[in-house]
Amino acid sequence: MALGTLASRLTGFLSTLMLVYAIGEQELANAYNVANTLPNVVYNLMLGGILTSVVVPLLVTAAKRDNDRGDGYFQRIFTLGVITLGAITLVATLAAALIVDLYAHSVPGPEHHVMVVFAYFFIPQIFFYGVSSLTGAILNARGRFAAPMWTPVINNIVVILILLMYIAVAGLHRTPTTVSSGEVRLLGIGTTLGIIAQTAALIPSLLRCGFRPRPTFGFRRAEVSEIGRLAGWLAGYVITTQVSFFSTLVIANEISRHDPSAGYSTYSYAYLLFQMPYAIVGISVITALLPRMSAHASARRYSRVRADFSTGIRLSAVIVVPSALLLAVLGGPLAEFLFGHGSTSVANAHYTGEVFAVFSLGLVPYMIFQLLLRVFYSLHDSRTPCLIGLVTMTTNIVMNLIALNTLPPGRIDEGLAAAFGVANLVGSIVAWRLLIRRVGSLDGRVITRSLVKMHVAAIPSAIFAIEMIFTVGVILHPGSAFGLITVVFGGCGGLLIYVLVGRALRITEISQLMATVGGRFGGGSQPGTGTQQRPGTQGRGGPPRR
């Protein structure tokens, strides 16, 4: 799963590099990125959280409860989801211009016009996002995790090819006033075609696991009521996240009027970088643990739910903690190397890296918060996450407003990134305290001890990376070469120092990780790695077994 996620994130990252090279970070990029975000916004508001967090526990329960291993329930859920997605997509596409006005009313004429045109091409992606998520939920419930991690690679390859065609046809440094309608159509159709290809690529895996979709309309009142009960509260949580995002997007669009180098594109590129380490590690762990925790919660084995949560936190953190500190230090040079080409200047790329550095400081709270929410969902509790969402929403909006009113326009993106991190920290604290009341304990002492050791081991790595920035800066000017050399030597040297210090501090999770990787790629069995290693955390495919 981690390899599939790594492949999809790396190719996705390559497609983003191509996008930055082709359209830059200013007006045309803002029009493209805001419009391409809208289908995700509408999808998440309507169904996203339901498909990813509510349906999987329900499918797992049905598979154990029903004589047909849940096949009938799966068919009814799939049919209901497809019908709902079709209706939402149709309405949203017809309202594309109104949705753009809602999120980008302050954007000036030409940029606004191009944004609306892009929106008509992009909003139909809602249907395919939804079908992809629904298919992934069915595969996860049947112990198939790899395909949903790998299929985004297809989407990314399609987008890369489209961007190469755009560069060949349009060249660089286009603006909303100089880009042609044909070039806009090429970007719009090509981007949506990638999502369609990604969805279609899941069908063979769905068929191999024995599920053949067919229209099934025999919805049972109890089933619909259970989905409605869980989805209602979850919809409340999703709304809180989208209200927070709405405030962020409106502020980002507003500041782009005063400083073209700032705005939503800078924020979104930095956020994509921020998601890389979490997505590769955290999402893989969460995806594997949610069906497992759901099964244990259904059987009221709360001690195993706690053990799964503790394992998930520690195995994710052993990579996420050093990544957070190193990336916070190396954010500027990394962005100069990655983005400082084509339509983007080195100065704009460096600022994107500074925003990314601020994001990175909140990486650990973000990961913990996401895992805590999954424990609530495994308990079939979506009410508590909704209430927690109100707290995080309020925190995020307040911090966004503070950033808007206290920082100069060229620094507000960094303030928005900091607001996101503070909101996740507050959410983690509140969720932890409320979850303790439900399950009694979260293995807090063991988790805290591991996190403290990991941070102590990562501090020398960060100091080494800072020294590399100053050392290379004496020899080279800012730019691609400076960024590459700094990141390669600072990052690799920092990780080596982290491993050495971590082993000296006897961080068990480092030994577990090295044994797991060695067992996977060495072709042999994985050795025992200490007293904290529990059976079933290193399986080869399906959910870990006990």
TIKOL-230100 format. One record per residue: y, x, z of N, C-alpha, C in turn. Coordinates in pm, whole numbers, plus 50000, padded with zeros to 5 digits. Layout:
N
YXZYXZYXZ/...
***
This chain:
546
498805008250000500005000050000501255008650000/501255018950086502425027650091502625034849958/501515038749894501625045349763502195035749659/501725023249661502255013349568503725010749592/504085009449720505495007249753506325019449714/505785031449737506495043549700506735044049549/505685040649471505825040649325506865030349281/506805018349339507755008049299509175011649341/509325017549459510665021249505511225033049425/510365042449391510845053949314511265049649173/510445041249110510835036448977512045027248987/512125019349096513305011149116514535019649138/514335030549209515445039749232515885046149101/514905049649017515235055348886516015045248802/515605032548809516345022448733517765020948786/517965022448918519315021948974520135033948930/519515045648927520215057448876520655055348732/519775049348653520135046448514521285036348508/521245026548598522295016448601523645022648636/523635031248739524885037848779525385046748665/524485053748599524875062348487525475054048374/524885042248350525295034148235526585026448260/526725020148377527885011248398528765015348515/528395026148586529255031348691529235023148819/530385023548893530465016749023531705007749033/532385005448920533644998048930533514984048868/534454979348787534544965248753533284959748686/532794966348582531604961348512530394961548604/530274972148684529164973048779529254961948883/530464958948932530614948049028530194934748967/530604932348842530214919848776528694918748765/528054929648723526594929648709525904927948844/526294935848942525574935949070525774923149150/526984917749149527204905149220526384894049155/526424893049021525654882748951524164884448973/523704896948976522274899448994521824897149138/522784896349230522454893149369522334878149392/523004870249311523044855749334521664849049332/520754852549238519434846049245518704849149375/518884861249427518274864349556518894856049668/520204854149662520884846149764520354831849764/520344825549647519874811649638518404810549675/517604819849624516174819749654515914821049803/516604830549869516414832450012516874820250091/517974814250048518464802350117517464790950110/516824789449996515954777849975514514780250019/513934791649976512494793249997512064807050042/512894817050030512454830850049511764833250181/512424829650291511834832050421510564823950444/510524811850386509354803350404508134809750339/508304814550216507164820150144506684833150206/507594841350256507194854550305506754854450450/507214845050530506964845850673506224833850732/506314822250669505664810350723504344807550654/504304809150521503114805250446501924814050479/502134827150497500994836050524500234831950650/500884829850767500134825350883499414812050861/500034802750787499394789850761498174791650671/498264800250571497124802750483495974809250558/496294818750647495254825350726494544815150813/495304806250877494704795950964493814786650882/494294782450763493514773350679492224779950630/492284792750599491084799850551490004800250658/490394801050784489404801250893488984787250935/489864777250910489614763750960488814755250862/489114756350732488544747150634487204752350581/486344742750543485024746450493485074753750359/486124751150279486244757650149487034770650157/487134776450279487884788750303489354787350263/489834774950273491244772450250491644770950106/490664770450012491014770049870491844757649836/491444746149887492194733849860493614734649915/493734740250034495074741750095495914751350012/495294762249967496004771949884496534765149756/495684756749693496074750049569497244740549593/497184733149705498264723649733499584731049761/499504742049835500704749849864501284755649735/500424760749649500894766749525501564756249436/500954744749424501544734049342502894729549397/502944727349528504204723149590505294733649570/504914746449584505884757149569506424758049428/505564756849328506004757949188506944746549153/506614734449196507484722949167508844724749232/508844728849359510104730849430510944741749367/510294752849330511014763849267511634759549134/510904751849055511444747148928512694738748946/512654729749045513804721149069515014729149117/514784738549210515884746649263516494755249153/515644761049069516134769748961516974761948862/516544749948826517294741848732518684738448786/518744733848910520024730048969520934742248983/520384753349029521204765449049521744770848918/520934770248812521404775148682522564766748630/522454753548646523534744748603524804747248683/524644751748808525794753948896526204768648901/525804776648803526034791148808527504794548824/528364788148747529794791348755530364787948892/529924776948950530404773149083529934783049189/528714787949176528194797749272528984810649264/529294814949142530114827049125531484825149190/532094813549168533404810849227533344811449380/532224806849436532084806749582532084820949638/531354830049572531184843549625532224853449573/532864850249463533774860149402535044853449351/535614844549429536804837249384538014846449366/538014858049438539164867049430539074877049316/537944877149243537764886749134538624882549015/539364891848952540284888248843539564884148715/540344878948618539864872348497538734878448420/538894889848349537814895148265536544898248344/536714904148460535544907348543534844894548586/535624884348623535054871648665534294864948550/534854865448429534204859348313532844865948286/532814879348285531554886448261530544883348372/531034882048495530154878848607529484865248588/530244855448540529684842148516528634842548405/528924849948298527944851148189526654857548240/526784868348316525594874648375524834864748463/525564856648539524924847248632524024837448558/524444832648442523604823348366522304829948321/522334842848295521104850048259520244853048381/520884855848496520144860848611519594849848702/520284838848716519864828748813518474822948783/518024821648657516634817348634515584826448698/515974838448740515034847148810514504840648938/515224830848991514804824249115513364819449104/513044812948992511694807548975510644818548981/510904829548914509904840148906509834848049037/510964849749105510904855649240510004847249329/510184834249323509424825349410507934825349379/507594824449250506174824649213505554837949252/506284848749235505774861949274505524862549424/506454857449505506274857549650505124848549692/505014836949629503934827549662502574833649626/502494840149511501264846749471500924858049568/501954865749607501734876549703501244871449837/501744859949882501304854150009499824850350002/499394844549890497984840949875497114853449872/497554863649802496784876149798496694882549936/497804882750010497794888550145496864880950237/496884867550227496004859450313494544862050283/494234866750164492854869950127492564884950136/493454892050205493204906250231493494915350115/494254910450016494614918649900496094922249910/496374934949934497754939049960498344948049851/497514954149769497984964649680498824959349564/498334948749497498984944149374500464940649393/500854933049498502274930049514503124942549535/502514953349582503264965749601503454973249469/502504971449376502534979349252503264972349138/503224959049132503774952049015505284954048995/506094956349101507514959249072507724971248982/506724980148974506844991548883507064986748740/506374975948702506494970548567507924965648543/508464958248640509844953548631510804965248612/510604975548692511514987048686511444994248551/510234995448497510085002048366510804994048258/510674980848263511354972348165512864974248175/513404974248298514844975748317515324989448268/514544999848296514905013248250514995013748098/514015007648030514035007447883515244999747831/515574988747897516734980847855518024988847873/518124996047984519325004048009519445015447909/518325021447870518365031847766518865025947634/518395013847603518885007247482520375004347493/520824999947611522244997047630523085009647610/522655020847670523405033347655523475037547509/522355035847436522335039447294523285030747213/523395017947250524225008647173525685009147217/525925008947349527285007347402527935020447442/527155030547475527725042747528528095041247674/529065049347720529435049447861530875044347879/531225042648007532605039448048533075026047991/532175016347978532585002947938533234995748057/534124986548025534774978148125534584963548085/534914954048174534784939848136535594936048013/536654943547984537464940447865536964947147738/536164957747751535674964847632534214962447601/533444957047695532034954347669531914942247577/531014942747480530854931847384529894921247439/529944909347379529054898447422527594902047398/527314909147288525944913347261525414923047364/526274932147410525884941747514525634934747646/526434924647675526214916747797524894909247788/524604903547672523324896447655522144905947670/522274918047616521194927847627520894930747774/521914933147854521694935747997521154923348068/521694911748035521284899548103519844895748074/519494895047947518124891147910517124901747954/517464914447936516534925147972516224925548121/517254923548205517034923748349516104912448393/516324900448340515474889048375514064890648319/513964896648201512644899048143511794907948232/512424917448301511674925848394511044917948507/511774908148563511234899748670510084891248619/510204886148496509124878148438507864886648422/508024898748374506864907648356506224910848490/507024913048593506484915948726505634904348777/506114892248757505374880348803504074878748726/504134880348596502934878848513501874889148548/502284900848593501324911548625500494908348748/500904898748829500134895048948498964885748916/499004879348800497994869248769496574875048767/496334886748704494954892148707494414894148849/495244899148941494794901049079494474887749144/495274877549114495024864249169493684858849121/493384861048994492114856448940490934864348997/491124877449017490034885649070489674881949213/490634877049289490314873249427489734859249436/489504852849320488834839849319489754827849319/491054829849309491994818549309492454815749167/492174803649119492594799448985493514787549000/494804789748981495774778949007495504766748921/495564755148983495464742548911496324732348985/496944723248914497794713248980496984704849079/497424704749203496744697249309497814689849389/497744676549388498834668649446498414660949572/497234663649624496774656149741497354661549870/498684661949881499314667550000499014658750122/498634665050229498314658050352499544657850443/499734646350509500934644650590501024655250699/499904658450762499924668250871500324682050818/499844685550698500184698550640501664699450608/502184689050544503604689050509504474689250635/504044682050739504794681750864504824695450930/503684702550926503634715850986504524725550910/504474724950777505344733450698506804730250726/507114717250732508494713150758508974717550895/508084716550995508484720551131508804735351137/507924743651080508164757951082509294761950988/509314755850869510314759750770511714755250809/511804744250882513124739450921513874749451005/513204754651108513854764651191514054777651116/513074781351033513224793650957514374792650859/514544780650800515684778750711516994781150785/517014777050912518204779750993518454794651007/517364802351029517524816851040518004822850908/517404818350797517804823550667519274820450639/519704808550677521104804850656522014814350733/521624817950856522464827250932522564840750863/521454845550807521514858450738522384857550613/522314846350544523094844850421524574842650450/524884836250562526294835050601526854848850631/526064857250699526494870950724526714878350593/525764876850501525884883550372527084878050294/527334865150305528474859050237529784865750282/529924867550413531134874050463531244888350411/530104895350406530104909150355530494909550208/529914900650128530174900649984531624896849953/532144886950024533534882850000534484894250035/534244900850149535114911950188534994923450089/533774926450045533574937349948534284934449817/534224921949770534944918249648536454918949667/536904915649786538344915949814538874930349813/538144939649874538664953449883538634960349747/537754955749656537704961949524539004959749447/539764949449485541064947149420542074957849459/541924963549578542874973449628542424987749604/541104989849594540575003249572539365002049478/539525005049349538425003449253537185011549287/537335022349364536175030649398535345024349509/535895014049577535165006949681534734993249627/533994985849709533574972549667532084970449680/531614959449619530234955449640529244965149576/529564970749460528614979949396528344992049484/529394997749543529205009049634528325005049752/528604993349810527814988349922526344986349881/526134980149764524754976949723523964989449689/524584999349625523865011749595523495019049724/524415019249820524115025549949523005018050021/523025004850014521994996850080520624999250016/520605000949885519325003749819518755017049867/519585027249880519125039949935518595038050076/519315030250156518935027650295517565021050304/517245012550208515985005250213514775013850179/514985025450116513855033450067512855037150176/513275044250283512265048250383511655036350455/512455026050483511895014150549510885007150459/511235005850331510344998650240509015005750222/509075019050210507845026550187506915025650308/507495026350427506675026750549506635013150617/507825007950652507894995950733507284983750666/507614981450538507094969650470505584970350457/505044982250431503584983650423502924979850555/503494984750664502934981650796503064966750826/504254960950801504474946850830503534938050749/503384941150620502534933050533501094933050580/500614944450625499234945250674499074938650810/500094939650896499964934751033500164919751045/500964913350956501254899150974500004890450968/499114891750867497884883750871497024887050993/496994899651031496174903851145496714898051275/498044899151296498634893451417498494878251418/498594871951300498454857451292497054853151334/496034860651290494664857451329494474858851480/495004869551538494884871551682495674861051760/496864857451711497664847351780496974833751773/496354830751658495634818051644494494817051744/493844828451774492754828851871493244831352014/494574831852032495214834152163494814847652224/494584857452136494324871052184495644878752185/496494875652280497844881152281497864895952312/496834900952381496794915252407496654923052276/495934917352182495784924052052497054922551968/497754911451983499054910051916499994921051965/500024923152096500864933752153500444947452101/499124949652095498634962652048499004964951902/498884954451820499264955651679500754958851665/501574952051744503014954451738503344968851779/502724973451886502984987051933502574997351828/501414995251767500955004351662501915004151543/502334992251504503244991051391504554998351414/505144996751533506405003551565506225018651559/505195023651626505055038151640504665044951509/503785038651431503385044851305504505044251202/505345034051209506505033551120507575043551164/507815044051295508905052351347508665067151326/507415071451320507145085751308507725091251177/507905082751077508555086850953510005082150947/510265070150997511595064250985512615071751071/512235076151191513195082851281513755095751218/512915105251174513505117251112514225114050982/513735104150908514425100250785515835095450815/515975087350920517285081850955518285092950986/517905102551069518845113151108519125122750992/518095126550918518315135750806519155129250696/518885116650667519635109950561521075107250604/521295105150734522665103550782523475116250760/522815127650771523505140450750523635143550601/522585140950525522535145050384522965134250287/523505123150339523865111950252524825115750141/525915122850174526895126750073526325135549964/525695146949999525085155349896524015148249814/523215139749879522165132549807522785123549700/523835116149736524465107149640525165114849528/525725126549560526345134749455525295138849351/524105142749398523045146749306522535134849226/522385123349291521765111849225522725104149136/523945101949185524845092649117526005099149042/526285111949066527475118149010527345121948865/526985112448779526785115048636527335103348555/527435105448425527745094648334529045087648366/528955074548393530135066348419530645067448562/530015075648647530385076848788530875090848818/532025091948885532575105048922531875110349046/531995123449068531405129649187532035124049314/533355121549310534045116149429533525102349464/533355093549363532805080249390531375081149441/530585090049383529195091749428529155096449573/530035105949610530055110949747530405099749845/531325090949806531675079849895530495070349914/529755067849806528525059849820527585066249922/527485079549917526635086750013527135085350155/528455084950175528995083150310528665069250364/528745059150278528355045650320526875045350355/526075051850271524635052750297524345059850429/525115070350462524915077550587525125068350706/526135059750699526375050150807525225040150815/524755035250701523595026450700522395032950769/522175045750741520975052650791520925053050943/522085053551006522105053751152521525040951212/521495030151135520935017551184519535014951134/518875025051078517555022851018516495019251121/516485026051235515465023251337515635009351398/516855005251441517004991451489516614981051386/516924983551260516564974051154515044972551146/514314983551148512864983151140512274975751260/512764978751379512254972251500512524957251496/513714953551453514074939351446513154931951351/512864937651235511984931051139510574929351194/510064939251265508734938051324508714927651436/509764927151516509844917151623509824903051565/510544900851458510554887551396509154883651349/508404893351295507054890251246506114886251360/506364891351479505534887051593505794872351621/507044868051619507354853851638506684845351531/506744849851404506134842051298504614841251314/503994852051362502544851751383502164841651491/503104838951582502894829051687503254814951641/503554813451512503994800751453505284795851520/506134805051556507404801951620508544806351528/509184796951462510344800251380511644795451444/511524788251556512714783351626513474794851691/512744803451761513404814651830514104824051734/513484828251620514224836551525515504830051474/515494816851461516714809851417517824811651520/517494809951648518494811551753518974826051761/518034835451744518434849551741519344852151622/519044845551509519864847251390521304843151412/521524833051496522904829051527523654840351597/522934847451684523554858651756523884869951660/522914873651575523154884651481524224881051379/524224868451334525254864051239526644865351300/526794860651422528094861451489528534875851505/527594884451547527904898551564528334904951432/527584902051326527874908051196529234903751144/529524890851153530794885951101531954891551181/531834891851313532904897451397533144912051362/532054919851348532204933951314532784935651172/532394926851078532984927350943534494925150948/534924915351027536344912451037537104923851104/536474930051203537104941651267537294952851165/536254955251084536354965550980537464962250880/537534949550838538544945550740539954947550793/540154945050920541514945150976541914958351041/540984967751052541324980451118541164992651028/540394991550922540115003150837540925002250707/541275013750649541905013650517540915008750412/541385003250298540464997650197539355007250155/539675020250147538685029950102537615033050203/537705027250324536705029750428536035016950476/536395005650420535854992950470534364991750439/533904997350325532454996950297531665003550409/532165014450464531495020950575531495011850698/532605004850719532654995450830531664984150813/531474979250690530494968650665529074973750693/528804986250656527484992150685527264993450835/528314997550908528204998551053527994984851116/528664974651062528504961051114527064956251098/526464959550985525054955850962524154962351066/524384975151095523564982151193523734976651333/524964973851373525214968351508524554954751522/524634946551418524004933251425522494934351444/521844943851375520404945551392520054951051529/520904959651584520674964651719520744953451821/521774945151811521904933751902520714924251885/520334921551759519184912851735517904918351794/517704931451786516494937551844516454935851995/517584937952060517634936652206517324922352249/517964912752182517754898652219516314894452189/515804898052070514444894252033513414900352127/513614912752167512674919452258512594911952390/513744908452446513754901752576513104887852568/513354880752458512764867452445511274868152417/510834878152343509414879252311508604883052433/509174890952522508474894652646508104882152725/508974872052721508674859652793507474852452733/507204854852603506094847952537504774855152557/504774868452544503504875852544503344884852667/504334885152755504184892452880504594906952873/504234913852767504554927952754504524931752606/505304941852570505314946952433504964961752428/504294966452531503924980652537505184989352535/506204984452607507524990652600507565005152644/506825008752748506865022552796506295032252694/505195028452633504575037252533505485038552412/506065027252366506955027552250508195035952280/508795033752397510005041052433509735055952442/508615059652505508275073852517508115080152379/507445073152288507245078652153508575079752079/509425069452088510705069852018511605080952071/511615082852201512445093652258511955107152208/510665109352210510115122152161510445124252014/510335113651935510615114951791512085118451767/512985112251842514405115351825514715129751871/514095133851980514295147552027513805157551922/512665154451859512135163351757512985163351631/513685152151605514485151051482515865157451496/516355159251618517705164851636517815179051579/516885188251608516965201551544516935200751392/516215191051338516165189251192517555185751139/518235176651206519565172651162520545184351172/520445192251279521325203951294521085213851181/519825216051146519495225051036520105219850904/520025206650883520575201050760522085202850754/522775201350868524225203550872524555217950836/523775227250890523995241350857523795243850708/522845237350646522605239250503523775234050421/524395223050463525555217750391526685228050389/526965233850506528045243850513527675256550435/526415260650445525995273050378526085271650226/525515260750173525545258750028526975256149981/527775249450066529155246650029530005258950012/529635269950076530365282450059530135288149918/528965285149862528585290949732528935281749616/528725268649633528875259149523529925248649554/530565243649450531485232349463530685219349467/531295208449519530605195549519530175191549379/529005185549371528465181449242526955180749245/526355179549130524905177749122524135189649176/524535201749137523815213649183523925215249334/525125213249387525315213949532524445203749602/524445191449551523635180949614522155183949610/521665188449493520235191249480519785202249574/520475213449575520065224749658520155221149806/521215214349844521385210549984520285201250030/519975191149949518965181249988517575187449990/517255195549890515915201449884515675210650004/516595220050027516375229550136516645223150272/517705215150281518005208650408516955198350445/516495190550346515505180150374514135185850404/513655194750316512305200550338512265208950465/513295217250484513325225250607513425216550730/514245205750720514365196750835513065189750869/512325185350768511055178750794510035188350854/510025200750806509115210750862509435213151010/510715214451041511115216351181510695204251264/510865192351209510465180151282508975180251315/508155183751217506715183951241506355194451346/506945206251337506645216951432507085213151574/508305208251586508785204251719507985192251770/507665182951680506885171251721505515174851773/504855184151708503545188451756503675195851889/504765203351905504985210152033505215199952145/505865188852111506095178252209504895168952224/503845171552148502605163652151502865149052115/503585147152005503785133651953502505129551880/501755120651943500425117151891500485111351751/501555103551725501645096751596501745106551479/502335118251501502395128251394500995132951358/500155135451460498775139551434498005128451364/498235115951405497575104651341497965103651194/499265105151167499745104151030499145115250944/499145127650995498595138750918497105137050894/496385131750994494945129350977494685118350875/495525107850878495375096850783495605101650640/496705109050620497015114150487495935123950440/495485132650532494435142050496493145135150461/492795124550536491575117150507491645109750374/492865104650344493015097050220492935106050097/493645117350101493735125849983492725137249984/492125140050103491145150850108489765146250072/489615132850067488315127550024487295126850134/487645131450254486705131250362487005120250459/486225119950567486475110250671487645114750755/488285105150820489445108150898489025111251041/489425122551094489005126251226489705118151332/489125117651451489815111451562491025119351597/492075112251642493345118951659493985116451793/493235112651890493885111352021493585098052086/494005096952209493675085152288494415072752243/495535074252174496275062552132495765056752001/494855063751933494335058551808493355047151837/493605035851776492735024351798491915021951673/490715016451687489905013851570490625004551475/490425006951345490904997551246492285000151192/492935011051233494285013351182494315021751058/493135026051009493115035050894492125030450788/492035017350766491115012450665491565015850525/490715013450427491025017550290491675006550209/491604993950248492184984050159492674971950231/491744963550280492114950950341492674952850479/492814941950553493374942950686492484951150777/493074958850868492274967250956491274958951034/490114964651057489034957451125488824962951265/488354954351352488014958551488486494958151505/
***
